[in-house]
Amino acid sequence: MNYCKLCLYPDTKPDLTFDAEGVCSACRAYEARKSINWEDRKASWEHLVTTTNLKGESDYDCIIPVSGGKDSFYQTLKALDYGLKPLLVNARTCDLSDIGRSNLDALSEVGADLLEVVPNQSLRRRINRYTLETIADISWPEHVLIFTVPVTVAIEKKIPLILWGENPQNEYGGPKEWQDKSDLVPNRWLQEFGGLNGLRLSDVCEALDLCYGDMSHYRYPTDTSGVMQKFLGYYFPWDGIENAKLAAQHGFDTPIQPVQTHGFDYENLDNYQTGIHDYFKYLKYGFGRASDICSNRIRRGVMTRREAVEHCKIWDGRSPVTYLGQSLDETLEKIEMPMADFKLTCNRFANKELFECSQRSWPRPKFEVE
Protein backbone atom coordinates (compact mmCIF):
# COMPACT_ATOMS: atom_id res chain seq x y z
CA MET A 1 0.00 0.00 0.00
CA ASN A 2 1.17 3.52 -0.83
CA TYR A 3 0.11 6.43 1.37
CA CYS A 4 -0.39 10.12 0.73
CA LYS A 5 2.70 12.13 1.70
CA LEU A 6 0.59 14.59 3.67
CA CYS A 7 -2.28 12.60 5.20
CA LEU A 8 -2.91 8.89 5.85
CA TYR A 9 -5.05 8.00 2.84
CA PRO A 10 -3.82 4.93 0.97
CA ASP A 11 -4.06 4.17 -2.74
CA THR A 12 -6.67 1.50 -1.96
CA LYS A 13 -9.29 4.20 -1.27
CA PRO A 14 -11.94 4.18 -4.02
CA ASP A 15 -12.02 7.22 -6.35
CA LEU A 16 -8.83 8.67 -4.80
CA THR A 17 -5.97 9.79 -7.04
CA PHE A 18 -2.35 10.79 -6.35
CA ASP A 19 -0.31 13.42 -8.17
CA ALA A 20 3.36 13.22 -9.18
CA GLU A 21 4.39 14.45 -5.72
CA GLY A 22 2.55 11.63 -3.98
CA VAL A 23 -0.21 13.84 -2.58
CA CYS A 24 -3.81 12.62 -2.67
CA SER A 25 -6.73 14.41 -4.31
CA ALA A 26 -8.39 15.03 -0.92
CA CYS A 27 -5.39 17.02 0.30
CA ARG A 28 -5.17 18.92 -2.98
CA ALA A 29 -8.87 19.76 -2.82
CA TYR A 30 -8.42 21.10 0.70
CA GLU A 31 -5.39 23.18 -0.38
CA ALA A 32 -7.48 24.62 -3.22
CA ARG A 33 -9.88 26.13 -0.69
CA LYS A 34 -7.22 28.78 0.04
CA SER A 35 -7.73 30.22 -3.44
CA ILE A 36 -11.52 30.31 -3.23
CA ASN A 37 -13.13 33.71 -2.81
CA TRP A 38 -15.37 32.80 0.10
CA GLU A 39 -16.93 36.25 0.16
CA ASP A 40 -18.18 35.66 -3.38
CA ARG A 41 -19.49 32.23 -2.35
CA LYS A 42 -21.26 33.78 0.64
CA ALA A 43 -22.80 36.40 -1.64
CA SER A 44 -24.04 33.62 -3.93
CA TRP A 45 -25.63 31.94 -0.92
CA GLU A 46 -27.31 35.15 0.17
CA HIS A 47 -28.60 35.67 -3.36
CA LEU A 48 -30.00 32.14 -3.34
CA VAL A 49 -31.87 32.50 -0.04
CA THR A 50 -33.12 36.06 -0.57
CA THR A 51 -34.12 36.18 -4.21
CA THR A 52 -35.39 32.64 -4.78
CA ASN A 53 -39.03 32.04 -3.96
CA LEU A 54 -38.25 29.19 -1.61
CA LYS A 55 -41.57 28.81 0.13
CA GLY A 56 -43.65 28.42 -3.01
CA GLU A 57 -46.62 26.28 -2.03
CA SER A 58 -45.03 25.07 1.22
CA ASP A 59 -44.74 26.41 4.76
CA TYR A 60 -41.01 25.59 4.66
CA ASP A 61 -38.09 27.15 2.79
CA CYS A 62 -35.92 24.06 2.65
CA ILE A 63 -35.33 20.53 3.82
CA ILE A 64 -32.20 19.63 5.78
CA PRO A 65 -31.47 15.88 5.84
CA VAL A 66 -30.27 15.17 9.40
CA SER A 67 -28.88 12.27 11.38
CA GLY A 68 -28.63 14.17 14.67
CA GLY A 69 -24.86 14.36 14.35
CA LYS A 70 -22.64 17.40 14.77
CA ASP A 71 -23.06 18.50 11.15
CA SER A 72 -26.86 18.41 11.45
CA PHE A 73 -26.63 21.05 14.16
CA TYR A 74 -24.35 23.24 12.05
CA GLN A 75 -26.59 23.02 8.96
CA THR A 76 -29.70 23.82 10.97
CA LEU A 77 -28.15 26.75 12.81
CA LYS A 78 -26.74 28.21 9.58
CA ALA A 79 -30.17 28.05 7.92
CA LEU A 80 -31.81 29.69 10.92
CA ASP A 81 -29.13 32.41 10.99
CA TYR A 82 -30.26 33.42 7.50
CA GLY A 83 -33.93 33.52 8.40
CA LEU A 84 -34.88 30.29 6.68
CA LYS A 85 -37.59 28.01 7.97
CA PRO A 86 -36.18 24.50 7.46
CA LEU A 87 -37.91 21.16 7.85
CA LEU A 88 -35.42 18.70 9.32
CA VAL A 89 -35.90 15.23 7.82
CA ASN A 90 -34.43 12.17 9.47
CA ALA A 91 -34.49 8.74 7.84
CA ARG A 92 -34.28 6.41 10.84
CA THR A 93 -30.97 4.65 10.98
CA CYS A 94 -30.69 0.86 11.08
CA ASP A 95 -30.15 0.42 14.83
CA LEU A 96 -30.62 3.77 16.54
CA SER A 97 -28.30 4.19 19.52
CA ASP A 98 -29.30 5.75 22.83
CA ILE A 99 -26.96 8.68 22.25
CA GLY A 100 -28.34 9.02 18.72
CA ARG A 101 -31.85 9.29 20.15
CA SER A 102 -30.67 11.89 22.65
CA ASN A 103 -29.01 13.99 19.95
CA LEU A 104 -32.06 13.92 17.69
CA ASP A 105 -34.14 15.17 20.62
CA ALA A 106 -31.59 17.93 21.28
CA LEU A 107 -31.65 18.92 17.60
CA SER A 108 -35.44 19.28 17.74
CA GLU A 109 -34.93 21.93 20.45
CA VAL A 110 -32.75 24.15 18.24
CA GLY A 111 -35.70 25.86 16.59
CA ALA A 112 -36.93 23.82 13.63
CA ASP A 113 -39.53 21.14 13.00
CA LEU A 114 -38.17 17.59 12.82
CA LEU A 115 -39.81 14.87 10.73
CA GLU A 116 -38.63 11.33 11.45
CA VAL A 117 -39.37 8.72 8.79
CA VAL A 118 -39.15 5.15 10.10
CA PRO A 119 -39.35 2.50 7.37
CA ASN A 120 -40.30 -1.08 8.26
CA GLN A 121 -37.61 -2.07 10.77
CA SER A 122 -38.20 -5.80 10.48
CA LEU A 123 -37.62 -5.60 6.74
CA ARG A 124 -34.62 -3.37 7.34
CA ARG A 125 -32.92 -6.02 9.46
CA ARG A 126 -33.41 -8.61 6.72
CA ILE A 127 -31.84 -6.22 4.23
CA ASN A 128 -28.96 -5.51 6.66
CA ARG A 129 -28.00 -9.18 6.75
CA TYR A 130 -28.47 -9.72 3.03
CA THR A 131 -26.32 -6.75 1.99
CA LEU A 132 -23.66 -7.62 4.56
CA GLU A 133 -23.37 -11.13 3.16
CA THR A 134 -23.54 -10.15 -0.52
CA ILE A 135 -21.60 -6.86 -0.81
CA ALA A 136 -20.04 -6.58 2.67
CA ASP A 137 -22.10 -3.48 3.50
CA ILE A 138 -24.48 -3.75 6.44
CA SER A 139 -25.30 -0.03 6.01
CA TRP A 140 -26.65 -0.31 2.44
CA PRO A 141 -30.28 0.42 3.44
CA GLU A 142 -29.26 3.38 5.60
CA HIS A 143 -27.13 4.96 2.89
CA VAL A 144 -29.86 4.57 0.29
CA LEU A 145 -32.55 6.05 2.55
CA ILE A 146 -30.35 9.07 3.33
CA PHE A 147 -30.77 10.09 -0.30
CA THR A 148 -34.27 8.87 -1.15
CA VAL A 149 -36.35 9.94 1.87
CA PRO A 150 -35.54 13.70 1.94
CA VAL A 151 -36.15 14.00 -1.80
CA THR A 152 -39.47 12.16 -1.56
CA VAL A 153 -40.58 14.43 1.29
CA ALA A 154 -39.49 17.53 -0.67
CA ILE A 155 -41.65 16.50 -3.62
CA GLU A 156 -44.65 15.52 -1.53
CA LYS A 157 -44.57 18.77 0.48
CA LYS A 158 -43.53 20.95 -2.48
CA ILE A 159 -40.38 22.22 -0.74
CA PRO A 160 -38.05 23.56 -3.45
CA LEU A 161 -34.62 23.28 -1.76
CA ILE A 162 -32.68 20.49 -0.06
CA LEU A 163 -29.67 21.69 1.89
CA TRP A 164 -26.99 19.00 2.16
CA GLY A 165 -23.80 19.37 4.20
CA GLU A 166 -20.32 18.94 2.75
CA ASN A 167 -19.54 17.67 -0.73
CA PRO A 168 -17.98 14.28 0.15
CA GLN A 169 -15.93 14.25 -3.06
CA ASN A 170 -14.26 17.47 -1.93
CA GLU A 171 -13.89 16.57 1.74
CA TYR A 172 -12.67 13.00 1.30
CA GLY A 173 -11.21 12.99 -2.20
CA GLY A 174 -13.10 11.92 -5.30
CA PRO A 175 -13.19 12.48 -9.04
CA LYS A 176 -11.97 16.00 -9.81
CA GLU A 177 -15.01 16.87 -11.91
CA TRP A 178 -17.23 16.37 -8.83
CA GLN A 179 -15.11 18.16 -6.26
CA ASP A 180 -16.24 21.74 -6.73
CA LYS A 181 -19.92 21.26 -7.48
CA SER A 182 -22.50 23.30 -5.61
CA ASP A 183 -25.33 20.95 -6.61
CA LEU A 184 -25.96 17.33 -5.80
CA VAL A 185 -26.79 15.88 -9.22
CA PRO A 186 -29.69 13.56 -8.35
CA ASN A 187 -29.82 10.24 -10.20
CA ARG A 188 -26.20 10.15 -11.33
CA TRP A 189 -24.93 11.02 -7.85
CA LEU A 190 -26.98 8.20 -6.33
CA GLN A 191 -25.51 5.69 -8.79
CA GLU A 192 -21.93 6.94 -8.43
CA PHE A 193 -21.66 7.77 -4.73
CA GLY A 194 -25.02 7.15 -3.05
CA GLY A 195 -24.24 3.79 -1.51
CA LEU A 196 -25.85 1.38 -3.99
CA ASN A 197 -22.50 -0.38 -4.59
CA GLY A 198 -23.85 -2.03 -7.71
CA LEU A 199 -26.81 -3.59 -5.89
CA ARG A 200 -30.17 -2.79 -7.47
CA LEU A 201 -33.50 -2.65 -5.65
CA SER A 202 -34.71 -5.42 -7.93
CA ASP A 203 -31.83 -7.62 -6.72
CA VAL A 204 -32.90 -7.13 -3.11
CA CYS A 205 -36.57 -7.73 -3.92
CA GLU A 206 -35.80 -10.96 -5.74
CA ALA A 207 -33.43 -12.27 -3.08
CA LEU A 208 -35.79 -11.55 -0.19
CA ASP A 209 -38.98 -12.44 -2.07
CA LEU A 210 -40.38 -8.92 -1.83
CA CYS A 211 -42.69 -6.99 -4.09
CA TYR A 212 -41.51 -3.64 -5.42
CA GLY A 213 -44.00 -1.86 -3.18
CA ASP A 214 -42.25 -3.18 -0.07
CA MET A 215 -39.23 -1.09 -1.08
CA SER A 216 -41.09 2.16 -1.71
CA HIS A 217 -38.95 4.17 0.73
CA TYR A 218 -35.80 2.97 -1.02
CA ARG A 219 -36.86 4.17 -4.47
CA TYR A 220 -35.49 7.45 -5.74
CA PRO A 221 -38.21 9.65 -7.31
CA THR A 222 -38.14 9.65 -11.10
CA ASP A 223 -38.86 13.38 -11.44
CA THR A 224 -36.94 15.78 -9.18
CA SER A 225 -37.09 18.77 -11.53
CA GLY A 226 -38.81 21.01 -8.96
CA VAL A 227 -36.21 20.47 -6.26
CA MET A 228 -32.80 22.17 -5.98
CA GLN A 229 -30.16 20.22 -4.05
CA LYS A 230 -27.27 22.31 -2.74
CA PHE A 231 -24.13 21.59 -0.70
CA LEU A 232 -23.78 24.06 2.16
CA GLY A 233 -20.05 23.32 2.11
CA TYR A 234 -19.80 24.96 -1.31
CA TYR A 235 -20.79 28.32 0.17
CA PHE A 236 -18.97 28.17 3.52
CA PRO A 237 -15.66 26.50 4.50
CA TRP A 238 -16.53 23.10 5.93
CA ASP A 239 -14.97 22.03 9.22
CA GLY A 240 -16.37 19.04 11.09
CA ILE A 241 -14.20 19.75 14.13
CA GLU A 242 -15.63 23.25 14.53
CA ASN A 243 -19.11 21.88 13.80
CA ALA A 244 -18.73 19.54 16.78
CA LYS A 245 -17.80 22.44 19.05
CA LEU A 246 -20.80 24.44 17.87
CA ALA A 247 -23.13 21.47 18.28
CA ALA A 248 -21.91 20.91 21.84
CA GLN A 249 -23.13 24.40 22.71
CA HIS A 250 -26.64 23.33 21.67
CA GLY A 251 -27.03 20.01 23.47
CA PHE A 252 -25.04 17.65 21.24
CA ASP A 253 -24.00 14.76 23.47
CA THR A 254 -20.86 12.64 23.16
CA PRO A 255 -19.88 9.33 24.78
CA ILE A 256 -17.58 9.17 27.80
CA GLN A 257 -15.29 6.66 26.09
CA PRO A 258 -13.81 7.09 22.58
CA VAL A 259 -15.76 5.31 19.87
CA GLN A 260 -14.48 1.76 19.37
CA THR A 261 -13.54 1.90 15.69
CA HIS A 262 -11.86 5.30 15.47
CA GLY A 263 -10.92 6.61 18.92
CA PHE A 264 -12.74 9.98 18.84
CA ASP A 265 -15.97 11.05 20.51
CA TYR A 266 -17.77 13.18 17.92
CA GLU A 267 -18.28 10.95 14.84
CA ASN A 268 -20.75 8.19 13.93
CA LEU A 269 -22.79 8.16 17.14
CA ASP A 270 -26.27 7.30 15.91
CA ASN A 271 -26.12 3.66 14.76
CA TYR A 272 -24.95 0.60 16.69
CA GLN A 273 -24.22 -1.16 13.39
CA THR A 274 -21.60 1.39 12.36
CA GLY A 275 -18.88 -0.61 14.10
CA ILE A 276 -19.50 -3.45 11.65
CA HIS A 277 -19.60 -1.05 8.71
CA ASP A 278 -16.29 0.53 9.72
CA TYR A 279 -14.65 -2.85 10.23
CA PHE A 280 -15.57 -4.09 6.76
CA LYS A 281 -14.21 -0.90 5.26
CA TYR A 282 -10.91 -1.78 6.92
CA LEU A 283 -11.04 -5.37 5.68
CA LYS A 284 -11.70 -4.33 2.08
CA TYR A 285 -9.35 -1.35 1.79
CA GLY A 286 -6.83 -1.64 4.63
CA PHE A 287 -7.83 1.60 6.36
CA GLY A 288 -10.70 2.62 8.58
CA ARG A 289 -12.63 5.51 10.02
CA ALA A 290 -9.71 6.57 12.22
CA SER A 291 -7.67 7.28 9.08
CA ASP A 292 -10.52 9.40 7.67
CA ILE A 293 -10.82 11.52 10.79
CA CYS A 294 -7.08 11.81 11.36
CA SER A 295 -6.51 12.85 7.75
CA ASN A 296 -9.05 15.65 8.14
CA ARG A 297 -7.37 16.73 11.36
CA ILE A 298 -3.94 16.76 9.66
CA ARG A 299 -5.27 19.02 6.89
CA ARG A 300 -6.64 21.44 9.47
CA GLY A 301 -3.43 21.54 11.46
CA VAL A 302 -4.79 20.10 14.70
CA MET A 303 -2.80 16.86 14.45
CA THR A 304 0.62 16.02 13.03
CA ARG A 305 1.06 13.12 10.66
CA ARG A 306 3.22 11.32 13.22
CA GLU A 307 0.50 11.70 15.87
CA ALA A 308 -2.06 10.45 13.37
CA VAL A 309 0.00 7.36 12.54
CA GLU A 310 0.28 6.44 16.21
CA HIS A 311 -3.45 6.99 16.72
CA CYS A 312 -4.38 4.79 13.75
CA LYS A 313 -2.04 2.00 14.88
CA ILE A 314 -4.16 1.81 18.02
CA TRP A 315 -7.65 2.33 16.62
CA ASP A 316 -7.93 1.43 12.93
CA GLY A 317 -9.07 -2.13 12.32
CA ARG A 318 -10.22 -2.99 15.82
CA SER A 319 -12.69 -5.86 15.71
CA PRO A 320 -16.06 -4.36 16.72
CA VAL A 321 -16.67 -6.45 19.83
CA THR A 322 -18.62 -3.50 21.22
CA TYR A 323 -19.83 -0.24 19.71
CA LEU A 324 -21.26 2.61 21.76
CA GLY A 325 -21.77 0.15 24.59
CA GLN A 326 -23.69 -2.47 22.61
CA SER A 327 -22.01 -5.83 22.14
CA LEU A 328 -21.40 -7.34 18.73
CA ASP A 329 -23.40 -10.39 19.81
CA GLU A 330 -26.45 -8.21 20.48
CA THR A 331 -26.08 -6.33 17.19
CA LEU A 332 -25.82 -9.59 15.23
CA GLU A 333 -28.72 -11.13 17.14
CA LYS A 334 -31.01 -8.36 15.88
CA ILE A 335 -30.26 -9.31 12.25
CA GLU A 336 -30.38 -13.04 13.13
CA MET A 337 -26.78 -13.68 12.12
CA PRO A 338 -24.72 -16.22 14.12
CA MET A 339 -21.21 -15.14 15.10
CA ALA A 340 -19.74 -18.04 13.10
CA ASP A 341 -21.43 -16.75 9.94
CA PHE A 342 -20.21 -13.25 10.68
CA LYS A 343 -16.59 -14.35 10.96
CA LEU A 344 -16.88 -16.35 7.76
CA THR A 345 -18.20 -13.23 6.04
CA CYS A 346 -15.28 -11.20 7.43
CA ASN A 347 -12.78 -13.69 6.03
CA ARG A 348 -14.59 -13.99 2.71
CA PHE A 349 -14.48 -10.24 2.01
CA ALA A 350 -11.10 -9.42 3.54
CA ASN A 351 -8.64 -8.27 0.88
CA LYS A 352 -6.35 -11.30 0.61
CA GLU A 353 -3.48 -9.14 -0.64
CA LEU A 354 -3.60 -7.23 2.65
CA PHE A 355 -4.79 -9.81 5.19
CA GLU A 356 -4.09 -13.31 6.40
CA CYS A 357 -7.44 -15.08 6.86
CA SER A 358 -8.54 -18.07 8.91
CA GLN A 359 -11.91 -19.72 9.31
CA ARG A 360 -11.54 -19.60 13.10
CA SER A 361 -10.21 -16.11 13.81
CA TRP A 362 -10.41 -12.46 12.80
CA PRO A 363 -8.41 -11.51 9.70
CA ARG A 364 -4.89 -10.32 10.55
CA PRO A 365 -3.19 -7.51 8.57
CA LYS A 366 -0.04 -8.26 6.59
CA PHE A 367 1.04 -4.62 6.66
CA GLU A 368 1.64 -1.70 9.02
CA VAL A 369 0.71 1.95 8.56
CA GLU A 370 3.97 3.64 7.57
VEXLUMPA-42236 format. One record per residue (C-alpha): residue in one letter; x, y, z. Coordinates in steps of 0.02 Angstrom, whole numbers, padded with zeros to 5 digits, always signed. Last residue first. Example, Ala and Ser with C-alpha at 12.3 -4.5 7.8 and 13.67 -1.06 7.14 Angstrom:
residues 2
s+00684-00053+00357;a+00615-00225+00390;
//
This chain:
residues 370
e+00198+00182+00378;v+00035+00097+00428;e+00082-00085+00451;f+00052-00231+00333;k-00002-00413+00330;p-00160-00375+00428;r-00244-00516+00528;p-00420-00575+00485;w-00521-00623+00640;s-00511-00806+00690;r-00577-00980+00655;q-00596-00986+00466;s-00427-00903+00446;c-00372-00754+00343;e-00205-00666+00320;f-00240-00491+00260;l-00180-00362+00133;e-00174-00457-00032;k-00317-00565+00031;n-00432-00414+00044;a-00555-00471+00177;f-00724-00512+00101;r-00729-00700+00136;n-00639-00685+00302;c-00764-00560+00372;t-00910-00661+00302;l-00844-00818+00388;k-00830-00717+00548;f-01011-00662+00534;d-01072-00838+00497;a-00987-00902+00655;m-01060-00757+00755;p-01236-00811+00706;m-01339-00684+00606;e-01519-00652+00656;i-01513-00465+00612;k-01551-00418+00794;e-01436-00557+00857;l-01291-00479+00761;t-01304-00317+00860;e-01322-00411+01024;d-01170-00520+00991;l-01070-00367+00936;s-01100-00291+01107;q-01184-00123+01131;g-01088+00008+01230;l-01063+00131+01088;y-00992-00012+00985;t-00931-00175+01061;v-00834-00323+00992;p-00803-00218+00836;s-00634-00293+00785;r-00511-00150+00791;g-00454-00107+00616;d-00396+00071+00646;w-00383+00117+00831;i-00208+00090+00901;k-00102+00100+00744;c-00219+00240+00688;h-00172+00350+00836;e+00014+00322+00811;v+00000+00368+00627;a-00103+00522+00669;e+00025+00585+00793;r+00161+00566+00661;r+00053+00656+00533;t+00031+00801+00652;m-00140+00843+00723;v-00239+01005+00735;g-00171+01077+00573;r-00332+01072+00474;r-00263+00951+00345;i-00197+00838+00483;r-00368+00837+00568;n-00453+00782+00407;s-00325+00643+00387;c-00354+00591+00568;i-00541+00576+00539;d-00526+00470+00384;s-00383+00364+00454;a-00486+00328+00611;r-00631+00275+00501;g-00535+00131+00429;f-00391+00080+00318;g-00342-00082+00231;y-00467-00068+00089;k-00585-00216+00104;l-00552-00268+00284;y-00546-00089+00346;k-00710-00045+00263;f-00778-00205+00338;y-00732-00142+00511;d-00814+00027+00486;h-00980-00052+00435;i-00975-00172+00582;g-00944-00031+00705;t-01080+00070+00618;q-01211-00058+00670;y-01247+00030+00834;n-01306+00183+00738;d-01314+00365+00796;l-01139+00408+00857;n-01038+00409+00697;e-00914+00548+00742;y-00889+00659+00896;d-00799+00552+01025;f-00637+00499+00942;g-00546+00330+00946;h-00593+00265+00774;t-00677+00095+00784;q-00724+00088+00968;v-00788+00265+00994;p-00690+00355+01129;q-00765+00333+01305;i-00879+00459+01390;p-00994+00466+01239;t-01043+00632+01158;d-01200+00738+01174;f-01252+00883+01062;g-01351+01001+01173;h-01332+01167+01084;q-01157+01220+01136;a-01096+01045+01092;a-01156+01073+00914;l-01040+01222+00894;k-00890+01122+00953;a-00937+00977+00839;n-00955+01094+00690;e-00782+01162+00727;i-00710+00987+00706;g-00819+00952+00555;d-00748+01102+00461;w-00826+01155+00296;p-00783+01325+00225;f-00949+01409+00176;y-01039+01416+00008;y-00990+01248-00065;g-01003+01166+00106;l-01189+01203+00108;f-01206+01080-00035;k-01364+01116-00137;q-01508+01011-00202;m-01640+01109-00299;v-01810+01023-00313;g-01940+01050-00448;s-01854+00939-00576;t-01847+00789-00459;d-01943+00669-00572;t-01907+00482-00555;p-01911+00482-00366;y-01774+00373-00287;r-01843+00208-00223;y-01790+00148-00051;h-01948+00209+00036;s-02054+00108-00085;m-01962-00055-00054;d-02112-00159-00004;g-02200-00093-00159;y-02075-00182-00271;c-02135-00349-00205;l-02019-00446-00092;d-01949-00622-00104;l-01789-00577-00010;a-01671-00613-00154;e-01790-00548-00287;c-01829-00386-00196;v-01645-00356-00155;d-01591-00381-00336;s-01736-00271-00396;l-01675-00132-00283;r-01509-00139-00374;l-01341-00180-00294;g-01193-00102-00386;n-01125-00019-00230;l-01293+00069-00199;g-01212+00189-00076;g-01251+00358-00153;f-01083+00389-00237;e-01096+00347-00422;q-01275+00284-00439;l-01349+00410-00317;w-01247+00551-00392;r-01310+00508-00567;n-01491+00512-00510;p-01484+00678-00417;v-01340+00794-00461;l-01298+00867-00290;d-01267+01048-00331;s-01125+01165-00281;k-00996+01063-00374;d-00812+01087-00337;q-00755+00908-00313;w-00861+00819-00442;e-00751+00843-00596;k-00599+00800-00490;p-00660+00624-00452;g-00655+00596-00265;g-00560+00650-00110;y-00633+00650+00065;e-00695+00828+00087;n-00713+00873-00096;q-00797+00713-00153;p-00899+00714+00007;n-00977+00884-00036;e-01016+00947+00138;g-01190+00968+00210;w-01350+00950+00108;l-01484+01085+00094;i-01634+01025-00003;l-01731+01164-00088;p-01902+01178-00172;i-02019+01111-00037;k-02177+01048-00124;k-02228+00938+00024;e-02233+00776-00077;i-02082+00825-00181;a-01975+00877-00034;v-02029+00722+00064;t-01973+00608-00078;v-01807+00700-00090;p-01777+00685+00097;v-01818+00497+00094;t-01714+00444-00057;f-01539+00504-00015;i-01518+00453+00167;l-01627+00303+00127;v-01493+00228+00014;h-01356+00248+00144;e-01463+00169+00280;p-01514+00021+00172;w-01333-00015+00122;s-01265-00001+00300;i-01224-00187+00322;d-01105-00174+00175;a-01002-00329+00133;i-01080-00343-00041;t-01177-00507-00026;e-01169-00556+00158;l-01183-00381+00228;t-01316-00338+00099;y-01424-00486+00151;r-01400-00459+00338;n-01448-00276+00333;i-01592-00311+00211;r-01670-00430+00336;r-01646-00301+00473;r-01731-00168+00367;l-01881-00280+00337;s-01910-00290+00524;q-01881-00103+00539;n-02015-00054+00413;p-01967+00125+00369;v-01958+00258+00505;v-01968+00436+00439;e-01931+00567+00572;l-01991+00744+00536;l-01909+00879+00641;d-01976+01057+00650;a-01846+01191+00682;g-01785+01293+00829;v-01638+01207+00912;e-01746+01096+01022;s-01772+00964+00887;l-01583+00946+00880;a-01579+00896+01064;d-01707+00758+01031;l-01603+00696+00884;n-01451+00700+00997;s-01534+00595+01132;r-01593+00465+01007;g-01417+00451+00936;i-01348+00434+01113;d-01465+00287+01141;s-01415+00209+00976;l-01531+00189+00827;d-01508+00021+00742;c-01535+00043+00554;t-01548+00232+00549;r-01714+00321+00542;a-01724+00437+00392;n-01721+00608+00473;v-01795+00761+00391;l-01771+00935+00466;l-01895+01058+00392;p-01809+01225+00373;k-01879+01400+00398;l-01744+01515+00334;g-01696+01676+00420;y-01513+01671+00375;d-01456+01620+00549;l-01591+01485+00546;a-01509+01403+00396;k-01337+01410+00479;l-01408+01337+00641;t-01485+01191+00549;q-01329+01151+00448;y-01217+01162+00602;f-01332+01053+00708;s-01343+00920+00572;d-01153+00925+00557;k-01132+00870+00739;g-01243+00718+00718;g-01432+00709+00733;s-01444+00614+00569;v-01513+00758+00470;p-01574+00794+00292;i-01610+00982+00289;i-01766+01027+00191;c-01796+01203+00133;d-01905+01358+00140;y-02050+01280+00233;d-02237+01320+00238;s-02252+01254+00061;e-02331+01314-00101;g-02182+01421-00151;k-02079+01440+00006;l-01913+01460-00080;n-01952+01602-00198;t-01769+01632-00239;t-01706+01809-00210;t-01656+01803-00028;v-01593+01625-00002;l-01500+01607-00167;h-01430+01784-00168;e-01365+01758+00009;w-01282+01597-00046;s-01202+01681-00196;a-01140+01820-00082;k-01063+01689+00032;r-00974+01611-00117;d-00909+01783-00169;e-00847+01813+00008;w-00769+01640+00005;n-00656+01685-00140;i-00576+01515-00162;s-00386+01511-00172;k-00361+01439+00002;r-00494+01307-00035;a-00374+01231-00161;e-00270+01159-00019;y-00421+01055+00035;a-00444+00988-00141;r-00259+00946-00149;c-00269+00851+00015;a-00420+00752-00046;s-00336+00720-00216;c-00190+00631-00133;v-00011+00692-00129;g+00128+00581-00199;e+00220+00723-00286;a+00168+00661-00459;d-00015+00671-00408;f-00118+00540-00318;t-00298+00490-00352;l-00441+00434-00240;d-00601+00361-00317;p-00597+00209-00201;k-00464+00210-00063;t-00334+00075-00098;d-00203+00208-00137;p-00191+00246+00048;y-00252+00400+00142;l-00146+00445+00292;c-00114+00630+00260;l+00029+00730+00184;k+00135+00606+00085;c-00020+00506+00037;y+00005+00321+00068;n+00058+00176-00041;m+00000+00000+00000;
//
